[in-house]
Amino acid sequence: MKIGRAETKDLPDIERLLEQVCKVHADLRPDLFIAGNRKYTEEELSVILKDDSRPIFAAYDDDGSFMGYCFTAAEEHKGFNEPPHKTLYIDDLCVDENIRGRHVGRALYEYVRNWAKANGFYNLTLHVWENNESAKSFYNAMGMKIQLYGMEEVL
Ligand SMILES: CC(C)(COP(=O)(O)OP(=O)(O)OC[C@H]1O[C@@H](n2cnc3c(N)ncnc32)[C@H](O)[C@@H]1OP(=O)(O)O)[C@@H](O)C(=O)NCCC(=O)NCCS
């Protein structure tokens, strides 16, 4: 397996996996997500792929086939009430549905963690939907801890 920055050639695979994630979310919250759609348009993805403050990392099999991605976004914290620090936000992480459970997610996460450490980030953060039990178990297995709770009342 090889992991590195995703490239424009990966666009079709990234779009395919974005649809898989959207389906996972739509199955959990059909009131909030539309199955068959994806989070970003092709135009938005083309911009993100070139943005060094929002690196997308990708895992490839030895034959070059696309296995999964991790979207990230660098955040600078320098508010009046906080010590200055950088956070790497994991915006989206997905392994192709045909090869889940084979430690591709772990390899991607560990690569991103090492990259963040080497680039002076203080922490990694992300949001995960309640009831996405497999993702919660995965992040727990990676050593992540709950930082805060997002609350909601549907009206
Ligand atoms: C979550 C996801 C990225 C994990 O990737 P993966 O390659 O399947 O996971 P790994 O094989 O690296 O699993 C690493 C560890 O996480 C835990 N884990 C992974 N999937 C799990 C599941 N379905 N149920 C329980 N634990 C799980 C296990 O502890 C596992 O270690 P083990 O195999 O030695 O027991 C992948 O399942 C996925 O793409 N899911 C759909 C998209 C999604 O929900 N993404 C998160 C959005 S926030």
The ligand as a Gaussian input file, in Angstrom:
#p B3LYP/6-31G(d) Opt

LIG

0 1
 C      -14.609000       3.864000       9.364000
 C      -13.685000       3.320000       8.263000
 C      -12.885000       4.474000       7.664000
 C      -12.690000       2.320000       8.902000
 O      -11.765000       1.864000       7.910000
 P      -11.383000       0.312000       7.801000
 O      -10.247000       0.163000       6.882000
 O      -12.608000      -0.461000       7.480000
 O      -10.942000      -0.013000       9.310000
 P       -9.663000      -0.839000       9.820000
 O       -9.675000      -2.186000       9.171000
 O       -8.427000      -0.037000       9.644000
 O      -10.014000      -0.985000      11.363000
 C       -9.118000      -0.584000      12.409000
 C       -9.800000      -0.876000      13.738000
 O      -10.997000      -0.087000      13.868000
 C      -12.039000      -0.856000      14.482000
 N      -13.124000      -1.061000      13.505000
 C      -13.090000      -0.836000      12.171000
 N      -14.282000      -1.103000      11.597000
 C      -15.081000      -1.541000      12.602000
 C      -16.449000      -1.983000      12.640000
 N      -17.223000      -2.039000      11.528000
 N      -16.961000      -2.348000      13.836000
 C      -16.207000      -2.304000      14.964000
 N      -14.898000      -1.887000      14.975000
 C      -14.354000      -1.510000      13.814000
 C      -11.400000      -2.185000      14.869000
 O      -10.879000      -2.065000      16.193000
 C      -10.252000      -2.320000      13.878000
 O       -9.174000      -3.076000      14.346000
 P       -9.153000      -4.700000      14.182000
 O       -9.538000      -5.009000      12.761000
 O       -7.739000      -5.066000      14.490000
 O      -10.157000      -5.218000      15.158000
 C      -14.475000       2.574000       7.159000
 O      -15.257000       1.568000       7.754000
 C      -15.393000       3.448000       6.349000
 O      -14.965000       4.000000       5.323000
 N      -16.672000       3.585000       6.747000
 C      -17.667000       4.345000       5.982000
 C      -17.408000       5.814000       5.984000
 C      -17.459000       6.391000       7.375000
 O      -18.359000       6.130000       8.152000
 N      -16.444000       7.211000       7.644000
 C      -16.374000       7.958000       8.847000
 C      -17.164000       9.207000       8.652000
 S      -16.925000      10.280000      10.026000

